[in-house]
């Protein structure tokens, strides 16, 4: 019997290895753009991811903007610089910017309790002596609120109607109301923090979360190929998401979603996915192109201004950038170092897409990568991009 199970495990393991994609290892460094692009062509040839778009900004200019592979290989559509991808959790940065805008307007205070803005916000604290959750706690993931993953993977819809974010939080909060730790004692990533921030934005602005972000961030920065739904112009540049046949998500998704709705077709080792929207937009809802991410990065690196349009004061930018991290978490951003240079970044990931943007504020350097594959060595690719010596074109 033991031999039978050993043989069965070997067969299953061999089958999974055969079905799994095997992208080339990310090199530690490349000598220049030619070597970088040679590697990226190898990467997309592996199919994991099938396509990606990259952009680098330096000293207020786009110095590199390119794309590789396929936005939709079964339909023979190549990825371009204008291809639009789901941002997933990179959306948290515009949400953090919106909160800082509202603080500048005197409509919120980072150190006030969440209950001041959402009277219905009711959670279970570890003890009666626990400090009350503030907006700052939400921004820095120090609230103690549990994460909504994996349940949030199932909070999806397939039409262009965006659910009201306040109603989503009211509905879901009771299921996640018991705090995991005392607020402020440590930082643990939770999408629920940013769902609550979205409800606060709606409460104090009088607008839907999506309308506020579009009106106060996307439109002023000229981010015309970014939205929470696919506009007609964006639909012409749409990347289809992919998921390896042999993947944890592949086994998990049927317990949350109907695969007939999500999966469009299979091609070799990959499942190509139908268009899908996430209900919870403040944490993961934006869709857009790499050049639009570049506009956001350039504004941020230029003290909150781009082409005369100010979206954030230099004081607010400095607060987001320089707040002392707790367990690697700043306000909105993750904070780290590479080659003795401090950087801030935020990644996004989930079934179908993987993204990241990284900024070196002192160097006035930023790079973003958007891909239509579920898995991506995002930090490794960022290291390759940002370690090159970029000069203004």
C-alpha positions as CSV (number, residue, x, y, z in Angstrom):
1,X,0.0,0.0,0.0
2,X,2.8,2.4,0.9
3,X,4.6,1.7,-2.4
4,X,1.3,2.4,-4.3
5,X,0.9,5.8,-2.7
6,X,4.6,6.6,-3.3
7,X,4.1,5.7,-7.0
8,X,0.9,7.8,-7.1
9,X,2.6,10.8,-5.6
10,X,5.5,10.5,-8.1
11,X,3.0,10.4,-11.0
12,X,1.0,13.4,-9.6
13,X,4.1,15.3,-9.0
14,X,5.5,14.6,-12.4
15,X,2.2,15.6,-14.0
16,X,2.1,18.9,-12.1
17,X,5.7,19.7,-13.0
18,X,4.9,19.1,-16.7
19,X,1.8,21.2,-16.6
20,X,3.5,24.1,-14.7
21,X,5.2,26.9,-16.7
22,X,8.9,27.3,-16.2
23,X,10.0,30.9,-16.8
24,X,13.7,31.7,-17.0
25,X,15.4,32.8,-13.8
26,X,15.6,36.5,-13.4
27,X,19.3,37.6,-13.8
28,X,20.9,39.5,-11.0
29,X,21.9,42.3,-13.4
30,X,22.0,43.2,-17.0
31,X,24.6,45.3,-18.8
32,X,22.2,47.5,-20.7
33,X,18.8,47.8,-22.5
34,X,19.8,45.2,-25.2
35,X,20.5,42.6,-22.6
36,X,17.4,43.5,-20.6
37,X,15.2,43.2,-23.6
38,X,16.7,39.8,-24.6
39,X,15.8,38.5,-21.2
40,X,12.2,39.9,-21.4
41,X,11.7,38.3,-24.7
42,X,12.7,35.0,-23.2
43,X,10.4,35.6,-20.3
44,X,7.2,36.2,-22.3
45,X,8.2,33.3,-24.7
46,X,7.8,31.0,-21.6
47,X,4.2,32.2,-21.4
48,X,4.5,33.2,-17.7
49,X,3.6,35.9,-18.2
50,X,2.5,36.0,-21.9
51,X,2.8,39.7,-22.0
52,X,4.0,42.7,-20.1
53,X,4.5,46.5,-20.4
54,X,7.2,48.5,-18.7
55,X,7.9,52.2,-18.1
56,X,10.7,54.0,-16.5
57,X,10.6,57.7,-15.4
58,X,13.7,59.8,-14.5
59,X,13.9,63.5,-13.7
60,X,10.3,64.2,-14.7
61,X,10.5,62.4,-18.1
62,X,9.6,59.0,-19.5
63,X,13.0,57.5,-20.4
64,X,11.8,54.0,-21.3
65,X,8.5,52.7,-22.5
66,X,8.1,49.3,-24.1
67,X,6.1,46.1,-24.2
68,X,6.7,42.4,-24.9
69,X,4.7,39.4,-25.8
70,X,1.0,39.1,-26.1
71,X,-2.0,40.9,-24.6
72,X,-4.2,38.1,-25.9
73,X,-2.3,35.2,-27.5
74,X,-5.2,33.1,-28.6
75,X,-6.5,36.2,-30.5
76,X,-3.0,37.0,-31.7
77,X,-3.0,40.5,-30.1
78,X,0.4,41.8,-29.2
79,X,1.1,43.7,-26.0
80,X,1.9,47.4,-26.6
81,X,2.8,50.3,-24.4
82,X,-0.9,51.3,-24.4
83,X,-2.1,47.8,-23.3
84,X,-4.3,48.1,-20.2
85,X,-4.0,45.7,-17.3
86,X,-5.7,45.3,-13.9
87,X,-3.6,47.1,-11.4
88,X,-4.9,45.0,-8.5
89,X,-3.4,46.3,-5.2
90,X,-1.4,49.2,-6.8
91,X,-4.9,50.9,-6.5
92,X,-4.1,51.4,-2.8
93,X,-1.7,54.3,-3.7
94,X,-4.4,56.5,-5.3
95,X,-6.6,55.6,-2.4
96,X,-3.9,56.8,0.0
97,X,-3.4,60.0,-2.1
98,X,-7.2,60.7,-1.9
99,X,-7.1,60.4,1.9
100,X,-4.2,62.9,2.0
101,X,-6.1,65.3,-0.3
102,X,-9.1,65.2,2.1
103,X,-6.8,65.9,5.0
104,X,-5.5,68.9,3.2
105,X,-9.1,70.1,2.8
106,X,-9.7,69.6,6.5
107,X,-12.3,66.9,5.9
108,X,-10.3,64.2,7.7
109,X,-7.6,63.9,10.3
110,X,-5.2,60.9,10.1
111,X,-5.2,60.6,13.9
112,X,-9.0,60.7,14.5
113,X,-10.9,57.5,15.1
114,X,-12.5,55.8,12.1
115,X,-15.9,56.0,14.0
116,X,-15.9,59.8,13.7
117,X,-16.4,59.4,9.9
118,X,-18.2,56.0,9.9
119,X,-20.5,55.9,13.0
120,X,-21.5,52.4,12.1
121,X,-17.9,51.1,12.2
122,X,-18.0,48.4,14.9
123,X,-15.1,46.0,15.6
124,X,-14.1,43.7,18.5
125,X,-10.9,44.9,20.2
126,X,-8.5,42.6,21.9
127,X,-9.2,44.3,25.2
128,X,-11.1,47.2,26.8
129,X,-7.8,49.1,27.0
130,X,-7.0,48.8,23.2
131,X,-6.5,52.1,21.4
132,X,-9.2,53.0,18.9
133,X,-8.5,52.5,15.2
134,X,-7.5,55.7,13.4
135,X,-7.2,56.5,9.7
136,X,-3.4,56.4,10.1
137,X,-3.8,52.8,11.3
138,X,-5.7,51.9,8.2
139,X,-3.2,53.6,5.9
140,X,-0.2,51.8,7.6
141,X,-1.9,48.4,8.0
142,X,-1.6,48.7,11.8
143,X,-5.3,48.5,12.6
144,X,-5.5,44.8,13.5
145,X,-8.3,44.2,11.0
146,X,-8.0,40.8,9.3
147,X,-7.5,40.4,5.6
148,X,-10.4,39.6,3.4
149,X,-8.3,37.2,1.2
150,X,-9.2,34.6,0.0
151,X,-12.9,35.5,0.4
152,X,-12.4,38.7,-1.7
153,X,-11.4,36.7,-4.7
154,X,-15.1,35.7,-4.9
155,X,-16.3,39.3,-4.7
156,X,-16.5,39.8,-8.5
157,X,-18.9,40.9,-11.2
158,X,-18.8,40.7,-15.0
159,X,-20.7,43.8,-16.0
160,X,-19.7,47.5,-15.8
161,X,-21.9,48.3,-12.8
162,X,-19.6,49.2,-9.8
163,X,-21.2,48.3,-6.4
164,X,-21.3,51.0,-3.8
165,X,-18.2,50.7,-1.6
166,X,-19.8,51.8,1.7
167,X,-22.5,49.2,1.3
168,X,-19.8,46.5,0.6
169,X,-18.0,47.4,3.9
170,X,-21.2,47.5,5.9
171,X,-22.1,44.0,4.5
172,X,-18.7,42.4,5.0
173,X,-17.4,44.0,8.1
174,X,-19.3,41.8,10.6
175,X,-17.5,38.8,9.2
176,X,-14.1,40.3,9.8
177,X,-14.8,42.5,12.9
178,X,-12.6,40.7,15.4
179,X,-9.2,42.3,15.4
180,X,-6.0,40.2,15.1
181,X,-3.9,42.4,17.3
182,X,-3.9,45.6,19.3
183,X,-4.0,48.6,16.9
184,X,-0.6,50.2,16.5
185,X,1.4,47.3,17.9
186,X,2.5,46.0,14.5
187,X,1.7,46.1,10.8
188,X,0.0,43.2,8.9
189,X,-1.3,43.7,5.4
190,X,-5.0,43.7,5.1
191,X,-7.2,44.7,2.1
192,X,-10.0,45.5,4.5
193,X,-8.0,48.6,5.7
194,X,-8.4,50.1,2.3
195,X,-12.0,49.1,1.8
196,X,-12.7,51.1,5.0
197,X,-10.7,54.0,3.6
198,X,-12.9,53.9,0.5
199,X,-16.0,54.2,2.7
200,X,-14.4,57.2,4.5
201,X,-13.7,58.9,1.2
202,X,-17.4,58.4,0.2
203,X,-18.6,59.7,3.6
204,X,-16.7,62.9,3.7
205,X,-16.6,63.8,0.0
206,X,-20.3,63.1,-0.8
207,X,-19.2,61.2,-3.9
208,X,-18.8,57.6,-4.8
209,X,-15.2,56.4,-4.3
210,X,-14.7,55.8,-8.0
211,X,-16.0,59.3,-9.0
212,X,-13.7,60.9,-6.4
213,X,-10.6,59.1,-7.7
214,X,-11.4,59.9,-11.3
215,X,-12.2,63.6,-10.7
216,X,-9.4,64.4,-8.3
217,X,-6.5,62.1,-9.5
218,X,-7.0,60.5,-12.9
219,X,-8.4,63.5,-14.8
220,X,-6.0,66.1,-13.4
221,X,-3.0,63.9,-14.3
222,X,-4.3,63.2,-17.8
223,X,-4.6,59.4,-17.0
224,X,-7.1,58.9,-19.8
225,X,-6.4,55.2,-20.2
226,X,-7.1,54.3,-16.6
227,X,-10.5,53.7,-15.0
228,X,-12.5,51.2,-12.8
229,X,-14.3,49.9,-15.9
230,X,-13.2,49.4,-19.5
231,X,-14.0,52.5,-21.5
232,X,-14.3,52.0,-25.3
233,X,-10.8,53.3,-25.8
234,X,-9.4,51.0,-23.1
235,X,-11.3,48.0,-24.4
236,X,-9.3,48.3,-27.7
237,X,-6.1,47.8,-25.7
238,X,-7.3,45.2,-23.2
239,X,-5.0,42.5,-21.9
240,X,-6.6,39.2,-21.1
241,X,-5.6,37.6,-17.8
242,X,-4.0,34.2,-17.6
243,X,-3.7,31.5,-14.9
244,X,-1.4,28.4,-15.1
245,X,-3.3,25.1,-15.2
246,X,-1.1,23.9,-12.4
247,X,-1.5,26.6,-9.8
248,X,-2.9,27.0,-6.3
249,X,-5.5,29.5,-7.5
250,X,-6.7,26.9,-10.1
251,X,-7.7,24.5,-7.4
252,X,-9.1,27.3,-5.2
253,X,-11.2,29.2,-7.6
254,X,-13.9,26.6,-8.2
255,X,-14.7,26.8,-4.4
256,X,-15.4,30.5,-4.8
257,X,-16.4,31.2,-8.4
258,X,-18.1,29.4,-11.2
259,X,-15.2,28.5,-13.6
260,X,-17.5,28.7,-16.6
261,X,-17.9,32.4,-15.9
262,X,-14.2,33.1,-15.3
263,X,-12.4,30.8,-17.7
264,X,-12.6,31.7,-21.4
265,X,-10.4,29.0,-22.9
266,X,-7.4,26.8,-22.3
267,X,-4.2,27.1,-24.4
268,X,-1.5,24.6,-23.5
269,X,-0.4,25.2,-19.9
270,X,-2.5,28.3,-19.4
271,X,-6.1,29.3,-18.8
272,X,-7.2,32.5,-20.5
273,X,-9.7,34.4,-18.4
274,X,-12.8,36.4,-19.3
275,X,-13.0,40.1,-18.3
276,X,-13.8,40.4,-14.6
277,X,-14.2,43.2,-12.2
278,X,-13.5,43.2,-8.4
279,X,-16.3,44.5,-6.3
280,X,-13.9,46.0,-3.7
281,X,-12.4,48.9,-5.7
282,X,-10.5,51.0,-3.1
283,X,-8.0,48.2,-2.5
284,X,-7.7,46.6,-6.0
285,X,-10.1,48.1,-8.6
286,X,-8.1,50.2,-11.1
287,X,-7.3,49.2,-14.7
288,X,-4.8,51.1,-16.7
289,X,-1.8,51.4,-19.0
290,X,1.9,51.7,-18.1
291,X,2.2,55.3,-19.4
292,X,-0.6,56.3,-17.1
293,X,1.2,54.8,-14.2
294,X,4.2,56.9,-15.3
295,X,2.1,60.1,-15.1
296,X,1.2,59.2,-11.5
297,X,4.8,58.4,-10.6
298,X,6.1,61.6,-12.2
299,X,3.5,63.7,-10.3
300,X,4.5,62.0,-7.0
301,X,8.2,62.5,-7.6
302,X,7.6,66.2,-8.5
303,X,6.1,67.1,-5.1
304,X,2.6,66.2,-6.2
305,X,2.4,68.2,-9.4
306,X,2.4,67.3,-13.2
307,X,2.2,69.9,-16.0
308,X,0.9,72.5,-13.6
309,X,-1.8,70.3,-12.1
310,X,-1.3,69.8,-8.3
311,X,-2.9,66.7,-6.8
312,X,-1.0,66.7,-3.5
313,X,1.0,69.2,-1.5
314,X,4.7,68.6,-1.0
315,X,4.0,68.3,2.7
316,X,1.6,65.4,2.1
317,X,4.0,63.7,-0.4
318,X,6.7,64.0,2.2
319,X,4.5,62.5,4.9
320,X,3.6,59.5,2.7
321,X,7.2,59.0,1.7
322,X,9.1,59.5,4.9
323,X,6.8,58.2,7.7
324,X,8.9,55.7,9.7
325,X,7.9,52.2,8.5
326,X,6.4,49.6,10.9
327,X,7.3,46.1,9.7
328,X,8.1,47.5,6.3
329,X,4.8,49.4,6.0
330,X,4.8,53.2,5.6
331,X,1.6,55.2,4.8
332,X,0.3,53.5,1.7
333,X,3.8,52.4,0.5
334,X,6.0,49.5,1.3
335,X,9.5,50.9,2.2
336,X,12.8,49.1,1.6
337,X,16.4,49.6,0.4
338,X,18.3,48.4,-2.7
339,X,22.0,49.1,-3.2
340,X,21.9,51.4,-0.1
341,X,19.2,53.5,-1.8
342,X,15.8,53.9,-0.1
343,X,12.8,53.2,-2.2
344,X,9.0,53.0,-1.8
345,X,6.8,50.6,-3.8
346,X,3.5,48.8,-4.1
347,X,2.7,45.7,-6.0
348,X,-0.5,44.1,-7.1
349,X,-1.4,40.5,-7.8
350,X,-4.2,38.0,-8.1
351,X,-5.7,35.6,-10.6
352,X,-4.7,36.9,-14.1
353,X,-2.4,39.8,-13.5
354,X,0.7,41.0,-11.6
355,X,1.9,44.6,-11.3
356,X,4.4,46.7,-9.4
357,X,5.6,50.3,-9.2
358,X,8.7,51.4,-7.4
359,X,10.0,54.9,-6.7
360,X,13.4,56.2,-5.6
361,X,12.4,59.7,-4.4
362,X,15.9,61.0,-3.9
363,X,16.9,59.8,-7.4
364,X,13.7,61.1,-9.0
365,X,13.5,57.6,-10.5
366,X,10.5,55.4,-10.9
367,X,9.6,52.2,-12.8
368,X,6.4,50.2,-13.3
369,X,5.7,46.8,-14.6
370,X,2.3,45.5,-15.6
371,X,1.8,41.9,-16.8
372,X,-1.1,39.6,-17.7
373,X,0.3,36.6,-15.8
374,X,-0.7,35.5,-12.3
375,X,2.9,35.1,-11.2
376,X,5.9,37.4,-11.7
377,X,9.2,38.0,-10.1
378,X,8.3,41.6,-9.5
379,X,11.1,42.7,-7.2
380,X,13.7,41.0,-9.4
381,X,12.5,42.8,-12.5
382,X,12.3,46.1,-10.6
383,X,15.9,45.6,-9.6
384,X,16.9,45.0,-13.2
385,X,15.1,48.1,-14.4
386,X,16.1,50.5,-11.7
387,X,19.8,49.5,-11.5
388,X,20.4,50.6,-15.1
389,X,21.7,54.1,-15.7
390,X,18.8,55.9,-17.2
391,X,19.2,59.2,-18.8
392,X,16.5,61.6,-20.1
393,X,15.8,61.0,-23.8
